[in-house]
Amino acid sequence: MKVNPEDLARLLSVQGDDSAVDSLKHKVSTLPIHATIAALKQRRTEVADRLTASQTELGDVELAAERAEADVVPVRERLIRNQARVDAGAMDPKALSNAIDEIAHLKQRISDLEDTQLEAMDVLEMTSAQVASLGEEVKEVEAELHAAVDARDAEVGQLASQARGFQATRAQTASAIAPEVLTLYEKIRARSGGVGVARLEGRRCSGCGLEATVTDFNRYTAAPPDELLRCSECDRILVRRAL
């Protein structure tokens, strides 16, 4: 294929812009902030799960505290009634003795129920504090996550802006290259790791890094300036260093 030598120089410029854009895309995909965001999302999920479990536990503890309170109320009321009957002095000795025994039993029952109630209130207090603490932790993680996302978006935006600059320069340069040459470059670049054109540096192709045989090197150097050369090893468009 014949080619305008100036198109080969332009191809090198296009390759430089394409490589710069590829490098920026790779940098975007490998930014350390991505790992930070992933870790924060994982932490948010874990804390949110713990919060949900604690909230469920809190609901159960609240019901237990309410039951403990409800259990002691009728016992207190019965104690008050029995004490009133004893204080009235209207019972025979046997009934009085039974009432006094029941009052003692009711007092012990109330004491036991109040202990249970206090234990329930202690558990309620601890569980409520845990829910509040986890709620604050969720807020902290969310704030860290939002800050990390904002930082990532800012960094990605800067890199994208740089890429657009290279793409604009590339488009301008590519518009002056013969379509068939540019199409060939694109096809080779697509199957050759993003590099479609390379310089011949000494006897070495800068694309694949391999040295040309003596025969191939002599063919390269003897070719007229308007002949489109291809590396015999990697098949990339080969540009002699003089360009």
Phi and psi restraints in degrees (value plus and minus 20) as a CYANA .aco file:
   2 LYS   PHI    -107.2   -67.2
   2 LYS   PSI     127.5   167.5
   3 VAL   PHI    -168.3  -128.3
   3 VAL   PSI     124.7   164.7
   4 ASN   PHI     -89.5   -49.5
   4 ASN   PSI     103.5   143.5
   5 PRO   PHI     -73.2   -33.2
   5 PRO   PSI     -51.3   -11.3
   6 GLU   PHI     -86.6   -46.6
   6 GLU   PSI     -49.9    -9.9
   7 ASP   PHI     -86.6   -46.6
   7 ASP   PSI     -52.5   -12.5
   8 LEU   PHI     -86.2   -46.2
   8 LEU   PSI     -60.6   -20.6
   9 ALA   PHI     -84.2   -44.2
   9 ALA   PSI     -59.7   -19.7
  10 ARG   PHI     -86.1   -46.1
  10 ARG   PSI     -58.5   -18.5
  11 LEU   PHI     -79.5   -39.5
  11 LEU   PSI     -60.7   -20.7
  12 LEU   PHI     -81.7   -41.7
  12 LEU   PSI     -58.9   -18.9
  13 SER   PHI     -86.7   -46.7
  13 SER   PSI     -62.6   -22.6
  14 VAL   PHI     -81.7   -41.7
  14 VAL   PSI     -62.6   -22.6
  15 GLN   PHI     -81.0   -41.0
  15 GLN   PSI     -60.3   -20.3
  16 GLY   PHI     -80.7   -40.7
  16 GLY   PSI     -63.2   -23.2
  17 ASP   PHI     -87.1   -47.1
  17 ASP   PSI     -62.4   -22.4
  18 ASP   PHI     -82.6   -42.6
  18 ASP   PSI     -62.8   -22.8
  19 SER   PHI     -84.7   -44.7
  19 SER   PSI     -57.9   -17.9
  20 ALA   PHI     -83.9   -43.9
  20 ALA   PSI     -62.4   -22.4
  21 VAL   PHI     -85.2   -45.2
  21 VAL   PSI     -62.9   -22.9
  22 ASP   PHI     -80.9   -40.9
  22 ASP   PSI     -61.5   -21.5
  23 SER   PHI     -83.1   -43.1
  23 SER   PSI     -61.2   -21.2
  24 LEU   PHI     -86.9   -46.9
  24 LEU   PSI     -59.0   -19.0
  25 LYS   PHI     -83.4   -43.4
  25 LYS   PSI     -61.9   -21.9
  26 HIS   PHI     -83.2   -43.2
  26 HIS   PSI     -60.9   -20.9
  27 LYS   PHI     -83.2   -43.2
  27 LYS   PSI     -60.1   -20.1
  28 VAL   PHI     -81.2   -41.2
  28 VAL   PSI     -63.5   -23.5
  29 SER   PHI     -93.2   -53.2
  29 SER   PSI     -38.2     1.8
  30 THR   PHI    -134.6   -94.6
  30 THR   PSI      -2.5    37.5
  31 LEU   PHI     -79.7   -39.7
  31 LEU   PSI     113.7   153.7
  32 PRO   PHI     -77.1   -37.1
  32 PRO   PSI     -46.9    -6.9
  33 ILE   PHI     -83.0   -43.0
  33 ILE   PSI     -45.1    -5.1
  34 HIS   PHI     -82.2   -42.2
  34 HIS   PSI     -62.4   -22.4
  35 ALA   PHI     -86.0   -46.0
  35 ALA   PSI     -57.9   -17.9
  36 THR   PHI     -82.2   -42.2
  36 THR   PSI     -64.9   -24.9
  37 ILE   PHI     -84.1   -44.1
  37 ILE   PSI     -63.0   -23.0
  38 ALA   PHI     -81.1   -41.1
  38 ALA   PSI     -62.2   -22.2
  39 ALA   PHI     -85.7   -45.7
  39 ALA   PSI     -59.5   -19.5
  40 LEU   PHI     -87.7   -47.7
  40 LEU   PSI     -57.6   -17.6
  41 LYS   PHI     -84.6   -44.6
  41 LYS   PSI     -60.8   -20.8
  42 GLN   PHI     -84.0   -44.0
  42 GLN   PSI     -63.3   -23.3
  43 ARG   PHI     -84.3   -44.3
  43 ARG   PSI     -60.8   -20.8
  44 ARG   PHI     -80.1   -40.1
  44 ARG   PSI     -62.6   -22.6
  45 THR   PHI     -82.9   -42.9
  45 THR   PSI     -64.8   -24.8
  46 GLU   PHI     -83.6   -43.6
  46 GLU   PSI     -65.2   -25.2
  47 VAL   PHI     -87.1   -47.1
  47 VAL   PSI     -59.8   -19.8
  48 ALA   PHI     -83.4   -43.4
  48 ALA   PSI     -58.6   -18.6
  49 ASP   PHI     -85.1   -45.1
  49 ASP   PSI     -62.1   -22.1
  50 ARG   PHI     -84.5   -44.5
  50 ARG   PSI     -57.6   -17.6
  51 LEU   PHI     -85.2   -45.2
  51 LEU   PSI     -63.3   -23.3
  52 THR   PHI     -81.3   -41.3
  52 THR   PSI     -63.0   -23.0
  53 ALA   PHI     -83.9   -43.9
  53 ALA   PSI     -61.0   -21.0
  54 SER   PHI     -88.0   -48.0
  54 SER   PSI     -57.3   -17.3
  55 GLN   PHI     -85.1   -45.1
  55 GLN   PSI     -59.0   -19.0
  56 THR   PHI     -84.5   -44.5
  56 THR   PSI     -63.2   -23.2
  57 GLU   PHI     -82.5   -42.5
  57 GLU   PSI     -59.8   -19.8
  58 LEU   PHI     -81.3   -41.3
  58 LEU   PSI     -61.5   -21.5
  59 GLY   PHI     -80.4   -40.4
  59 GLY   PSI     -62.2   -22.2
  60 ASP   PHI     -86.0   -46.0
  60 ASP   PSI     -60.7   -20.7
  61 VAL   PHI     -85.4   -45.4
  61 VAL   PSI     -60.2   -20.2
  62 GLU   PHI     -81.3   -41.3
  62 GLU   PSI     -60.9   -20.9
  63 LEU   PHI     -84.6   -44.6
  63 LEU   PSI     -60.2   -20.2
  64 ALA   PHI     -83.4   -43.4
  64 ALA   PSI     -60.8   -20.8
  65 ALA   PHI     -85.3   -45.3
  65 ALA   PSI     -60.1   -20.1
  66 GLU   PHI     -85.3   -45.3
  66 GLU   PSI     -60.3   -20.3
  67 ARG   PHI     -85.4   -45.4
  67 ARG   PSI     -60.1   -20.1
  68 ALA   PHI     -81.9   -41.9
  68 ALA   PSI     -60.8   -20.8
  69 GLU   PHI     -86.2   -46.2
  69 GLU   PSI     -62.0   -22.0
  70 ALA   PHI     -87.5   -47.5
  70 ALA   PSI     -53.0   -13.0
  71 ASP   PHI     -89.2   -49.2
  71 ASP   PSI     -53.5   -13.5
  72 VAL   PHI    -101.1   -61.1
  72 VAL   PSI     -44.2    -4.2
  73 VAL   PHI     -80.6   -40.6
  73 VAL   PSI     -73.5   -33.5
  74 PRO   PHI     -85.1   -45.1
  74 PRO   PSI     -50.0   -10.0
  75 VAL   PHI     -87.8   -47.8
  75 VAL   PSI     -62.0   -22.0
  76 ARG   PHI     -81.9   -41.9
  76 ARG   PSI     -62.8   -22.8
  77 GLU   PHI     -82.6   -42.6
  77 GLU   PSI     -60.7   -20.7
  78 ARG   PHI     -86.8   -46.8
  78 ARG   PSI     -58.3   -18.3
  79 LEU   PHI     -81.5   -41.5
  79 LEU   PSI     -62.5   -22.5
  80 ILE   PHI     -82.2   -42.2
  80 ILE   PSI     -61.9   -21.9
  81 ARG   PHI     -85.0   -45.0
  81 ARG   PSI     -65.4   -25.4
  82 ASN   PHI     -85.8   -45.8
  82 ASN   PSI     -59.6   -19.6
  83 GLN   PHI     -84.7   -44.7
  83 GLN   PSI     -57.4   -17.4
  84 ALA   PHI     -84.4   -44.4
  84 ALA   PSI     -58.9   -18.9
  85 ARG   PHI     -86.5   -46.5
  85 ARG   PSI     -60.4   -20.4
  86 VAL   PHI     -86.3   -46.3
  86 VAL   PSI     -62.7   -22.7
  87 ASP   PHI     -85.1   -45.1
  87 ASP   PSI     -48.0    -8.0
  88 ALA   PHI     -92.3   -52.3
  88 ALA   PSI     -44.1    -4.1
  89 GLY   PHI      48.6    88.6
  89 GLY   PSI       7.5    47.5
  90 ALA   PHI    -121.9   -81.9
  90 ALA   PSI      -7.4    32.6
  91 MET   PHI    -126.5   -86.5
  91 MET   PSI     131.6   171.6
  92 ASP   PHI     -92.8   -52.8
  92 ASP   PSI     146.2   186.2
  93 PRO   PHI     -75.4   -35.4
  93 PRO   PSI     -61.8   -21.8
  94 LYS   PHI     -86.4   -46.4
  94 LYS   PSI     -64.2   -24.2
  95 ALA   PHI     -85.2   -45.2
  95 ALA   PSI     -56.7   -16.7
  96 LEU   PHI     -84.5   -44.5
  96 LEU   PSI     -62.2   -22.2
  97 SER   PHI     -83.3   -43.3
  97 SER   PSI     -63.4   -23.4
  98 ASN   PHI     -83.0   -43.0
  98 ASN   PSI     -60.6   -20.6
  99 ALA   PHI     -84.8   -44.8
  99 ALA   PSI     -60.5   -20.5
 100 ILE   PHI     -85.3   -45.3
 100 ILE   PSI     -61.8   -21.8
 101 ASP   PHI     -81.4   -41.4
 101 ASP   PSI     -62.2   -22.2
 102 GLU   PHI     -87.4   -47.4
 102 GLU   PSI     -56.7   -16.7
 103 ILE   PHI     -81.4   -41.4
 103 ILE   PSI     -62.8   -22.8
 104 ALA   PHI     -82.1   -42.1
 104 ALA   PSI     -62.5   -22.5
 105 HIS   PHI     -84.2   -44.2
 105 HIS   PSI     -62.3   -22.3
 106 LEU   PHI     -85.4   -45.4
 106 LEU   PSI     -58.3   -18.3
 107 LYS   PHI     -84.0   -44.0
 107 LYS   PSI     -61.4   -21.4
 108 GLN   PHI     -85.7   -45.7
 108 GLN   PSI     -59.4   -19.4
 109 ARG   PHI     -83.4   -43.4
 109 ARG   PSI     -62.8   -22.8
 110 ILE   PHI     -82.2   -42.2
 110 ILE   PSI     -61.8   -21.8
 111 SER   PHI     -80.6   -40.6
 111 SER   PSI     -63.9   -23.9
 112 ASP   PHI     -84.1   -44.1
 112 ASP   PSI     -63.2   -23.2
 113 LEU   PHI     -86.3   -46.3
 113 LEU   PSI     -57.2   -17.2
 114 GLU   PHI     -87.1   -47.1
 114 GLU   PSI     -55.4   -15.4
 115 ASP   PHI     -82.9   -42.9
 115 ASP   PSI     -63.6   -23.6
 116 THR   PHI     -82.7   -42.7
 116 THR   PSI     -59.8   -19.8
 117 GLN   PHI     -84.6   -44.6
 117 GLN   PSI     -62.5   -22.5
 118 LEU   PHI     -84.2   -44.2
 118 LEU   PSI     -60.9   -20.9
 119 GLU   PHI     -82.5   -42.5
 119 GLU   PSI     -62.0   -22.0
 120 ALA   PHI     -83.6   -43.6
 120 ALA   PSI     -58.9   -18.9
 121 MET   PHI     -88.1   -48.1
 121 MET   PSI     -57.1   -17.1
 122 ASP   PHI     -83.7   -43.7
 122 ASP   PSI     -64.9   -24.9
 123 VAL   PHI     -83.7   -43.7
 123 VAL   PSI     -59.7   -19.7
 124 LEU   PHI     -82.0   -42.0
 124 LEU   PSI     -62.9   -22.9
 125 GLU   PHI     -83.5   -43.5
 125 GLU   PSI     -65.2   -25.2
 126 MET   PHI     -85.2   -45.2
 126 MET   PSI     -62.0   -22.0
 127 THR   PHI     -87.4   -47.4
 127 THR   PSI     -59.5   -19.5
 128 SER   PHI     -82.3   -42.3
 128 SER   PSI     -60.8   -20.8
 129 ALA   PHI     -85.3   -45.3
 129 ALA   PSI     -58.6   -18.6
 130 GLN   PHI     -85.1   -45.1
 130 GLN   PSI     -62.8   -22.8
 131 VAL   PHI     -81.6   -41.6
 131 VAL   PSI     -63.7   -23.7
 132 ALA   PHI     -83.3   -43.3
 132 ALA   PSI     -62.1   -22.1
 133 SER   PHI     -84.2   -44.2
 133 SER   PSI     -64.6   -24.6
 134 LEU   PHI     -86.7   -46.7
 134 LEU   PSI     -55.2   -15.2
 135 GLY   PHI     -81.5   -41.5
 135 GLY   PSI     -61.6   -21.6
 136 GLU   PHI     -86.3   -46.3
 136 GLU   PSI     -58.5   -18.5
 137 GLU   PHI     -84.9   -44.9
 137 GLU   PSI     -59.1   -19.1
 138 VAL   PHI     -80.3   -40.3
 138 VAL   PSI     -63.9   -23.9
 139 LYS   PHI     -82.3   -42.3
 139 LYS   PSI     -61.4   -21.4
 140 GLU   PHI     -83.9   -43.9
 140 GLU   PSI     -63.9   -23.9
 141 VAL   PHI     -84.5   -44.5
 141 VAL   PSI     -61.4   -21.4
 142 GLU   PHI     -80.4   -40.4
 142 GLU   PSI     -62.2   -22.2
 143 ALA   PHI     -84.5   -44.5
 143 ALA   PSI     -63.0   -23.0
 144 GLU   PHI     -83.5   -43.5
 144 GLU   PSI     -60.7   -20.7
 145 LEU   PHI     -85.2   -45.2
 145 LEU   PSI     -65.0   -25.0
 146 HIS   PHI     -82.6   -42.6
 146 HIS   PSI     -60.0   -20.0
 147 ALA   PHI     -84.6   -44.6
 147 ALA   PSI     -60.9   -20.9
 148 ALA   PHI     -86.5   -46.5
 148 ALA   PSI     -60.9   -20.9
 149 VAL   PHI     -84.0   -44.0
 149 VAL   PSI     -62.3   -22.3
 150 ASP   PHI     -82.2   -42.2
 150 ASP   PSI     -61.8   -21.8
 151 ALA   PHI     -84.7   -44.7
 151 ALA   PSI     -61.8   -21.8
 152 ARG   PHI     -82.8   -42.8
 152 ARG   PSI     -66.0   -26.0
 153 ASP   PHI     -81.8   -41.8
 153 ASP   PSI     -57.8   -17.8
 154 ALA   PHI     -86.4   -46.4
 154 ALA   PSI     -63.4   -23.4
 155 GLU   PHI     -87.9   -47.9
 155 GLU   PSI     -63.1   -23.1
 156 VAL   PHI     -83.2   -43.2
 156 VAL   PSI     -58.9   -18.9
 157 GLY   PHI     -81.9   -41.9
 157 GLY   PSI     -61.0   -21.0
 158 GLN   PHI     -84.2   -44.2
 158 GLN   PSI     -64.6   -24.6
 159 LEU   PHI     -86.6   -46.6
 159 LEU   PSI     -57.6   -17.6
 160 ALA   PHI     -85.0   -45.0
 160 ALA   PSI     -57.9   -17.9
 161 SER   PHI     -82.9   -42.9
 161 SER   PSI     -62.4   -22.4
 162 GLN   PHI     -82.6   -42.6
 162 GLN   PSI     -61.9   -21.9
 163 ALA   PHI     -82.0   -42.0
 163 ALA   PSI     -61.2   -21.2
 164 ARG   PHI     -82.4   -42.4
 164 ARG   PSI     -54.8   -14.8
 165 GLY   PHI     -83.1   -43.1
 165 GLY   PSI     -66.6   -26.6
 166 PHE   PHI     -84.3   -44.3
 166 PHE   PSI     -58.8   -18.8
 167 GLN   PHI     -85.6   -45.6
 167 GLN   PSI     -57.2   -17.2
 168 ALA   PHI     -86.4   -46.4
 168 ALA   PSI     -64.3   -24.3
 169 THR   PHI     -83.2   -43.2
 169 THR   PSI     -61.7   -21.7
 170 ARG   PHI     -81.0   -41.0
 170 ARG   PSI     -65.7   -25.7
 171 ALA   PHI     -80.9   -40.9
 171 ALA   PSI     -61.4   -21.4
 172 GLN   PHI     -84.8   -44.8
 172 GLN   PSI     -64.1   -24.1
 173 THR   PHI     -87.9   -47.9
 173 THR   PSI     -63.6   -23.6
 174 ALA   PHI     -83.6   -43.6
 174 ALA   PSI     -48.8    -8.8
 175 SER   PHI     -85.2   -45.2
 175 SER   PSI     -39.2     0.8
 176 ALA   PHI    -115.2   -75.2
 176 ALA   PSI     -22.4    17.6
 177 ILE   PHI    -112.0   -72.0
 177 ILE   PSI     121.9   161.9
 178 ALA   PHI     -75.6   -35.6
 178 ALA   PSI     112.3   152.3
 179 PRO   PHI     -73.7   -33.7
 179 PRO   PSI     -61.6   -21.6
 180 GLU   PHI     -87.3   -47.3
 180 GLU   PSI     -52.5   -12.5
 181 VAL   PHI     -91.6   -51.6
 181 VAL   PSI     -63.0   -23.0
 182 LEU   PHI     -84.8   -44.8
 182 LEU   PSI     -60.2   -20.2
 183 THR   PHI     -82.3   -42.3
 183 THR   PSI     -63.2   -23.2
 184 LEU   PHI     -81.8   -41.8
 184 LEU   PSI     -64.2   -24.2
 185 TYR   PHI     -78.3   -38.3
 185 TYR   PSI     -65.7   -25.7
 186 GLU   PHI     -82.5   -42.5
 186 GLU   PSI     -61.5   -21.5
 187 LYS   PHI     -84.0   -44.0
 187 LYS   PSI     -65.0   -25.0
 188 ILE   PHI     -85.7   -45.7
 188 ILE   PSI     -63.2   -23.2
 189 ARG   PHI     -80.4   -40.4
 189 ARG   PSI     -59.0   -19.0
 190 ALA   PHI     -84.8   -44.8
 190 ALA   PSI     -53.0   -13.0
 191 ARG   PHI    -122.5   -82.5
 191 ARG   PSI     -18.7    21.3
 192 SER   PHI    -143.9  -103.9
 192 SER   PSI      18.1    58.1
 193 GLY   PHI      48.1    88.1
 193 GLY   PSI       8.1    48.1
 194 GLY   PHI      69.2   109.2
 194 GLY   PSI     -20.2    19.8
 195 VAL   PHI    -137.9   -97.9
 195 VAL   PSI      95.4   135.4
 196 GLY   PHI    -126.6   -86.6
 196 GLY   PSI     -36.4     3.6
 197 VAL   PHI    -160.0  -120.0
 197 VAL   PSI     123.5   163.5
 198 ALA   PHI    -163.3  -123.3
 198 ALA   PSI     137.6   177.6
 199 ARG   PHI    -106.7   -66.7
 199 ARG   PSI     131.9   171.9
 200 LEU   PHI    -113.3   -73.3
 200 LEU   PSI      88.6   128.6
 201 GLU   PHI    -129.3   -89.3
 201 GLU   PSI      83.0   123.0
 202 GLY   PHI      48.8    88.8
 202 GLY   PSI    -141.0  -101.0
 203 ARG   PHI    -125.6   -85.6
 203 ARG   PSI     -14.0    26.0
 204 ARG   PHI    -124.2   -84.2
 204 ARG   PSI     114.4   154.4
 205 CYS   PHI     -99.8   -59.8
 205 CYS   PSI     104.5   144.5
 206 SER   PHI     -90.8   -50.8
 206 SER   PSI     -32.7     7.3
 207 GLY   PHI     -99.3   -59.3
 207 GLY   PSI     -71.1   -31.1
 208 CYS   PHI    -122.3   -82.3
 208 CYS   PSI     -34.7     5.3
 209 GLY   PHI      59.7    99.7
 209 GLY   PSI     -12.9    27.1
 210 LEU   PHI    -116.3   -76.3
 210 LEU   PSI     127.6   167.6
 211 GLU   PHI    -104.1   -64.1
 211 GLU   PSI     122.4   162.4
 212 ALA   PHI     -96.3   -56.3
 212 ALA   PSI     129.0   169.0
 213 THR   PHI     -86.5   -46.5
 213 THR   PSI     145.1   185.1
 214 VAL   PHI     -78.7   -38.7
 214 VAL   PSI     -61.7   -21.7
 215 THR   PHI     -83.2   -43.2
 215 THR   PSI     -67.4   -27.4
 216 ASP   PHI     -86.1   -46.1
 216 ASP   PSI     -60.8   -20.8
 217 PHE   PHI     -82.6   -42.6
 217 PHE   PSI     -61.7   -21.7
 218 ASN   PHI     -83.7   -43.7
 218 ASN   PSI     -57.0   -17.0
 219 ARG   PHI     -85.9   -45.9
 219 ARG   PSI     -60.5   -20.5
 220 TYR   PHI     -81.3   -41.3
 220 TYR   PSI     -69.2   -29.2
 221 THR   PHI     -92.4   -52.4
 221 THR   PSI     -45.0    -5.0
 222 ALA   PHI    -106.0   -66.0
 222 ALA   PSI     -33.3     6.7
 223 ALA   PHI     -87.5   -47.5
 223 ALA   PSI     125.2   165.2
 224 PRO   PHI     -85.9   -45.9
 224 PRO   PSI     137.6   177.6
 225 PRO   PHI     -79.0   -39.0
 225 PRO   PSI     -46.2    -6.2
 226 ASP   PHI    -117.1   -77.1
 226 ASP   PSI      -6.6    33.4
 227 GLU   PHI    -113.6   -73.6
 227 GLU   PSI     112.0   152.0
 228 LEU   PHI    -103.0   -63.0
 228 LEU   PSI      95.4   135.4
 229 LEU   PHI    -114.3   -74.3
 229 LEU   PSI     128.8   168.8
 230 ARG   PHI    -145.8  -105.8
 230 ARG   PSI     117.2   157.2
 231 CYS   PHI     -82.1   -42.1
 231 CYS   PSI     109.1   149.1
 232 SER   PHI     -89.9   -49.9
 232 SER   PSI     -36.1     3.9
 233 GLU   PHI    -113.8   -73.8
 233 GLU   PSI     -67.1   -27.1
 234 CYS   PHI    -133.0   -93.0
 234 CYS   PSI     -26.3    13.7
 235 ASP   PHI      51.9    91.9
 235 ASP   PSI     -10.3    29.7
 236 ARG   PHI     -94.1   -54.1
 236 ARG   PSI     136.7   176.7
 237 ILE   PHI     -83.1   -43.1
 237 ILE   PSI     113.0   153.0
 238 LEU   PHI    -133.7   -93.7
 238 LEU   PSI     107.5   147.5
 239 VAL   PHI    -135.3   -95.3
 239 VAL   PSI     104.6   144.6
 240 ARG   PHI     -87.8   -47.8
 240 ARG   PSI     127.0   167.0
 241 ARG   PHI     -79.0   -39.0
 241 ARG   PSI     -43.5    -3.5
 242 ALA   PHI     -82.8   -42.8
 242 ALA   PSI     -40.5    -0.5
